[in-house]
Amino acid sequence: MQHLQEHFILGIRLFFRVFLLFVFSIHLSANEKIIALSPSINEIIYALGDGDKIVGNTTFCTYPEDAKAKAKVGGYFSPSLEKIISLQPDMVIMQDSSAKLAKKLKKFDIKTKVVSLTTLEDIKNTITIIGDIVDKKDEANKIVSTINKKLNDLKSIIKDKRILIVIGANSSLEKRIFVVGQNLYLNDIILQSGNKNALNSTRKGQPILNMENIISTNPDIVIVLAPFRKTKNLSIQELINPWLDLPINAAITKSVFILDKEYAGISSHRLIYFLDDFKSYLEIYKKQIKK
């Protein structure tokens, strides 16, 4: 009887050892090779400490420095299906604009995950989702907590001011000025700071304004996102001057700010840095209107 009990106990122990080994091996092999089909997704994976799992990304994935050395599968809107397949990824993570590609990849038994990075909640949710995929939940939660804290820090600096966020380096405001519409995360940040988008419209995405449209918005603060300023050989003052010539409140208080950092407009964990910049602009404005 004792002999049978010993065999039973040994059998149970062996079963659990094999089971744990099986589970552990699945965890190690799951999503070891990832292709990131946007700069934001690429940056989030690196921020979670799993950049080594990336075997491919797009030509615009240039941060951090290590990302430049990864195999390139094409541009943001035109990734190469053949190149992706040749890299034999365990998973391809893409934004919802590439949903059609996901269907094609499934035919080749390649796992895909489609995420959205349009709104502020989208960004936080995507960081959490990718954290789950690479088994870095704690790291993802820390990033999201930091974002929430910095959003909270924006409150009560100034209130009910019209803020216009412009996208692109323009030395002239005659035509085709892209601005932030109502459904983007940048608009969410304006609202969470207790202020409002100067573009009082239901237009979404990145609406195009001309000079007359801009004047009609009469922003109190203008923030220009110009990450490619240097490639256009434009100085910061060259970008500010056209705004100071307009009959708008921001020109009177000289509240025109140029953000030419690489992360300007990228919806990744580096949103944290943008929130710091945004806070500093609100504080500068507050001081200027007190003079």
Protein Blocks (a to p, Z undefined) as FASTA:
>chain_A
ZZmmmmmmmmmmmmmmmmmmmmmmmmmmgokbccdfbfklmmmmmmnopammpgbdcfkl
mbdfklmmpccebdfklccfklmmmnopabdcddfklmmmmmmmmmnopacddddfkbmm
lmmmmmmmmmmmnopmklmmmmmmmmmmmmmmmgokbghiacdddedjdfbfkbopacdd
fkbmklmmmmmnopacfblcfbehjadddfklmmmnopabdcdddfklmmnopafklmmm
mmmmpccfklmnopaccdfbfkgopacfklmmmmmmmmmmmmmmmmmmmZZ
